[in-house]
């Protein structure tokens, strides 16, 4: 296997857009509010005539180094078709051009903007891999004290939690590396995770210190090690044999200890982000249905 470069890595992530092309006929609203730090694509996918439909706020995957809202439109429409809702695919700043903290800030501004259009009970946050980690961090910062929150949200005052959050294989621990937690599945499962291989790890891991503000900033940046108090209900979907398995289990346990309603959906013998293979993998299709059924139980706006 050839070593990865940034162009190769970003090219590979475009395959999601080739697998799930954007559906024709969907009204897309491009959001470019540069003064507010909000960018993305709003998909008007709810049934015609429905007033004030619920919205899925989606943060795309790519280990913070790649991915795009454009290449995730077709994928997320699978969920909106099942849920009869709209979707807002939030864009965010990528590494190495920007630090991960800027992605967190962009994610917070996207949620803040969506709250100006929708009641919190009509919003469910969703994300895959790094996007799921970003979504979790947005929830944590929304629940954080004002002195921390104001560094990420533009407004003042409390920020409500959404109806729930579906986190697909969240990448939430940036501390693992040579001499640090080498027994973590981020290291030990590379040999049989056919998405996050040794080459992917070797490309991402050495760059994390720089984008986290130094080695000492890795733990402070990692959502796994932040406060879980006051979060909305969480669904953590992952495979027992993917690289993020250990940290997904740790997230569920820590959230439950903090009093959060957190549920794990764990499947064996699958790779990281297997949910993205729902079009041709039965386990992925089954998990997609399971995730949507969980979202439908988030309240009357979602069909509960």
C-alpha positions as CSV (number, residue, x, y, z in Angstrom):
1,X,0.0,0.0,0.0
2,X,1.3,3.4,-0.9
3,X,1.7,6.0,1.8
4,X,-1.1,8.5,1.9
5,X,-0.8,12.2,1.0
6,X,-3.3,14.9,1.6
7,X,-4.6,15.0,-2.0
8,X,-4.9,11.1,-2.1
9,X,-6.7,11.1,1.2
10,X,-9.2,13.8,0.1
11,X,-9.7,12.1,-3.2
12,X,-10.6,8.9,-1.5
13,X,-13.2,10.6,0.6
14,X,-15.0,11.8,-2.5
15,X,-16.0,8.2,-3.2
16,X,-19.0,8.6,-0.8
17,X,-20.4,11.1,-3.3
18,X,-19.9,8.7,-6.2
19,X,-21.6,5.9,-4.2
20,X,-24.5,8.1,-3.2
21,X,-24.9,10.8,-5.8
22,X,-27.0,13.8,-4.9
23,X,-30.7,13.0,-5.7
24,X,-32.2,15.0,-8.6
25,X,-35.1,17.3,-7.8
26,X,-34.1,18.0,-4.2
27,X,-34.2,21.7,-3.4
28,X,-30.9,22.7,-2.0
29,X,-30.3,26.0,-0.1
30,X,-26.7,27.0,0.0
31,X,-25.9,28.7,3.3
32,X,-23.0,31.2,3.2
33,X,-23.2,33.5,6.2
34,X,-19.5,34.4,6.5
35,X,-20.1,37.1,9.1
36,X,-21.7,34.4,11.3
37,X,-19.2,31.7,10.5
38,X,-21.9,29.5,9.0
39,X,-21.6,27.4,5.8
40,X,-23.4,24.4,4.5
41,X,-26.2,23.0,2.4
42,X,-29.8,22.8,3.7
43,X,-31.7,20.0,2.0
44,X,-35.5,20.6,1.8
45,X,-36.3,16.9,1.8
46,X,-39.4,16.8,4.1
47,X,-42.7,15.9,2.3
48,X,-44.2,18.8,0.5
49,X,-46.7,20.8,2.4
50,X,-45.4,19.9,5.8
51,X,-45.0,23.0,7.9
52,X,-41.9,23.5,10.1
53,X,-40.5,19.9,9.6
54,X,-37.8,18.5,11.9
55,X,-34.2,18.8,10.8
56,X,-31.2,16.4,10.9
57,X,-28.0,18.5,11.5
58,X,-25.2,16.4,10.0
59,X,-21.4,16.7,10.4
60,X,-19.5,14.8,7.7
61,X,-16.6,12.4,8.2
62,X,-13.0,12.7,7.1
63,X,-10.7,12.6,10.3
64,X,-10.8,16.5,10.2
65,X,-8.5,16.4,7.1
66,X,-11.0,15.8,4.4
67,X,-14.6,15.3,3.4
68,X,-17.2,17.8,2.2
69,X,-20.9,18.6,2.4
70,X,-21.3,18.0,-1.3
71,X,-20.1,14.4,-1.1
72,X,-22.5,13.6,1.7
73,X,-25.8,14.8,0.3
74,X,-26.9,11.5,-1.3
75,X,-25.9,9.5,1.8
76,X,-27.8,11.7,4.3
77,X,-30.9,11.7,2.0
78,X,-31.3,8.0,2.8
79,X,-31.9,9.1,6.4
80,X,-34.2,12.0,5.6
81,X,-36.3,9.7,3.4
82,X,-36.9,7.4,6.3
83,X,-37.4,10.2,8.8
84,X,-39.5,12.5,6.6
85,X,-37.4,15.5,7.6
86,X,-35.1,18.2,6.2
87,X,-31.3,18.1,6.7
88,X,-28.6,20.7,7.2
89,X,-25.1,19.5,6.2
90,X,-22.8,21.8,8.1
91,X,-19.5,22.7,6.6
92,X,-16.4,23.3,8.7
93,X,-12.7,24.2,8.5
94,X,-10.4,21.3,7.7
95,X,-6.9,20.4,8.9
96,X,-4.0,21.0,8.4
97,X,-5.0,24.4,7.1
98,X,-6.9,25.1,10.4
99,X,-6.8,23.7,13.9
100,X,-9.5,21.2,15.1
101,X,-10.7,23.9,17.5
102,X,-11.8,26.0,14.5
103,X,-13.9,23.0,13.3
104,X,-15.5,22.9,16.7
105,X,-16.3,26.7,16.4
106,X,-17.8,26.2,13.0
107,X,-19.9,23.4,14.2
108,X,-21.2,25.5,17.1
109,X,-22.1,28.3,14.8
110,X,-24.0,25.9,12.5
111,X,-26.0,24.6,15.4
112,X,-26.6,28.1,16.7
113,X,-27.9,29.3,13.3
114,X,-30.2,26.2,13.0
115,X,-31.6,27.1,16.4
116,X,-32.6,30.5,15.0
117,X,-34.9,28.6,12.5
118,X,-36.0,25.5,14.5
119,X,-37.0,24.7,18.1
120,X,-34.4,22.4,19.7
121,X,-36.9,19.5,19.9
122,X,-37.1,19.6,16.1
123,X,-33.3,19.1,15.8
124,X,-31.3,15.9,16.0
125,X,-27.6,16.0,15.6
126,X,-25.9,13.3,13.6
127,X,-22.3,12.7,12.5
128,X,-19.9,10.0,11.3
129,X,-16.3,9.5,12.5
130,X,-14.7,12.9,13.0
131,X,-18.1,14.5,12.3
132,X,-19.6,12.5,15.2
133,X,-16.8,13.7,17.4
134,X,-17.5,17.3,16.2
135,X,-21.2,16.8,17.0
136,X,-20.4,15.6,20.5
137,X,-18.1,18.5,21.1
138,X,-20.9,20.9,20.0
139,X,-23.2,19.4,22.5
140,X,-20.6,19.6,25.3
141,X,-19.9,23.3,24.5
142,X,-23.6,24.1,24.4
143,X,-23.8,22.7,27.9
144,X,-20.6,24.4,29.1
145,X,-20.3,27.4,31.4
146,X,-20.7,30.7,29.8
147,X,-17.0,31.6,30.0
148,X,-16.1,28.6,27.8
149,X,-19.2,28.7,25.7
150,X,-18.7,32.3,24.5
151,X,-15.5,31.3,22.7
152,X,-17.4,29.1,20.3
153,X,-21.0,30.5,20.1
154,X,-21.6,34.1,18.9
155,X,-24.6,34.8,21.1
156,X,-24.9,35.1,24.9
157,X,-27.1,33.1,27.2
158,X,-27.7,29.4,27.5
159,X,-27.8,27.1,24.4
160,X,-30.4,24.3,24.6
161,X,-29.7,20.7,23.7
162,X,-31.3,19.1,20.7
163,X,-33.8,16.2,20.8
164,X,-30.9,13.7,20.5
165,X,-27.7,12.9,18.8
166,X,-26.8,9.8,16.7
167,X,-23.0,9.3,16.6
168,X,-21.7,6.9,14.0
169,X,-18.3,5.5,15.0
170,X,-17.2,8.8,16.7
171,X,-13.5,9.7,16.5
172,X,-13.2,11.4,19.9
173,X,-9.7,10.5,21.3
174,X,-6.7,12.3,19.7
175,X,-4.1,11.3,22.4
176,X,-3.3,7.8,21.2
177,X,0.2,7.4,19.7
178,X,3.6,6.0,20.2
179,X,4.0,5.4,23.9
180,X,0.5,6.6,24.7
181,X,-2.3,4.1,25.1
182,X,-0.9,1.7,22.5
183,X,-3.4,-1.0,23.6
184,X,-6.2,1.1,22.4
185,X,-8.2,-0.3,19.4
186,X,-7.1,2.7,17.4
187,X,-3.8,0.9,17.2
188,X,-4.7,-2.8,17.7
189,X,-7.6,-2.9,15.3
190,X,-5.8,-1.4,12.3
191,X,-4.8,-4.8,11.0
192,X,-8.4,-5.8,10.3
193,X,-10.2,-2.5,9.9
194,X,-10.3,-2.2,6.1
195,X,-11.2,1.5,6.2
196,X,-8.8,2.9,8.8
197,X,-5.7,0.9,7.8
198,X,-2.2,1.3,9.0
199,X,-1.6,3.7,6.1
200,X,-4.5,6.0,7.3
201,X,-3.3,5.9,10.9
202,X,0.3,6.7,9.8
203,X,-1.0,9.7,7.8
204,X,-3.3,11.2,10.5
205,X,-1.6,10.4,13.9
206,X,1.6,12.4,13.4
207,X,-0.3,15.5,12.4
208,X,-2.7,15.6,15.4
209,X,-0.3,17.4,17.8
210,X,0.0,20.3,15.4
211,X,-3.8,20.7,14.9
212,X,-4.5,20.2,18.6
213,X,-2.2,23.0,19.7
214,X,0.7,20.7,20.7
215,X,1.1,17.4,22.4
216,X,-0.4,18.9,25.6
217,X,-3.4,20.1,23.7
218,X,-4.5,16.6,22.5
219,X,-6.3,15.6,25.6
220,X,-7.9,19.1,26.0
221,X,-9.2,18.8,22.4
222,X,-10.5,15.3,22.6
223,X,-14.2,15.1,23.2
224,X,-13.9,11.8,25.1
225,X,-12.1,13.6,28.0
226,X,-14.6,16.5,28.3
227,X,-17.6,17.0,30.6
228,X,-20.6,14.9,29.7
229,X,-23.0,16.6,32.1
230,X,-26.3,18.0,30.7
231,X,-26.1,16.3,27.3
232,X,-29.1,15.2,25.3
233,X,-29.8,11.5,24.7
234,X,-27.0,9.8,22.7
235,X,-26.9,6.8,20.4
236,X,-23.4,5.5,19.7
237,X,-23.3,3.2,16.7
238,X,-20.1,1.3,16.1
239,X,-18.5,-2.1,15.3
240,X,-16.7,-4.2,17.9
241,X,-13.8,-4.7,15.5
242,X,-13.3,-1.1,14.2
243,X,-10.5,1.2,15.4
244,X,-12.8,3.4,17.5
245,X,-14.5,0.6,19.4
246,X,-12.7,1.1,22.7
247,X,-13.4,4.8,22.8
248,X,-17.0,4.4,21.7
249,X,-17.5,2.0,24.7
250,X,-15.8,4.5,27.0
251,X,-18.0,7.3,25.7
252,X,-21.2,5.4,26.5
253,X,-20.0,4.5,30.0
254,X,-18.8,8.0,30.8
255,X,-22.0,9.6,29.5
256,X,-24.1,7.2,31.5
257,X,-22.0,8.0,34.6
258,X,-22.8,11.7,34.1
259,X,-26.5,11.0,34.0
260,X,-26.9,11.1,30.3
261,X,-29.3,8.8,28.5
262,X,-26.7,7.0,26.3
263,X,-27.2,3.8,24.3
264,X,-24.7,1.7,22.4
265,X,-25.5,-0.1,19.1
266,X,-22.6,-2.4,18.6
267,X,-22.1,-4.9,15.7
268,X,-19.2,-7.4,15.3
269,X,-16.8,-8.0,12.4
270,X,-17.3,-4.7,10.6
271,X,-15.0,-1.8,9.7
272,X,-15.1,1.8,10.9
273,X,-18.0,3.8,9.4
274,X,-19.6,0.7,8.1
275,X,-22.9,2.6,8.2
276,X,-21.8,4.3,5.0
277,X,-22.0,1.0,3.1
278,X,-25.7,0.5,3.7
279,X,-26.4,0.4,-0.1
280,X,-24.5,-2.9,-0.5
281,X,-23.9,-4.3,3.0
282,X,-26.9,-5.8,4.8
283,X,-25.4,-5.0,8.2
284,X,-25.1,-1.4,7.2
285,X,-28.7,-1.3,6.0
286,X,-29.9,-2.9,9.2
287,X,-28.0,-0.4,11.3
288,X,-29.4,2.5,9.2
289,X,-32.9,1.3,10.1
290,X,-31.9,0.9,13.8
291,X,-30.6,4.5,13.9
292,X,-33.7,5.9,12.3
293,X,-35.9,4.0,14.6
294,X,-34.0,5.5,17.6
295,X,-34.3,9.0,16.1
296,X,-38.1,8.5,15.7
297,X,-38.4,8.0,19.4
298,X,-36.9,11.4,20.2
299,X,-40.3,13.1,20.6
300,X,-43.5,14.0,18.8
301,X,-41.7,16.1,16.2
302,X,-40.0,12.9,15.1
303,X,-43.0,10.5,15.2
304,X,-42.8,9.3,18.8
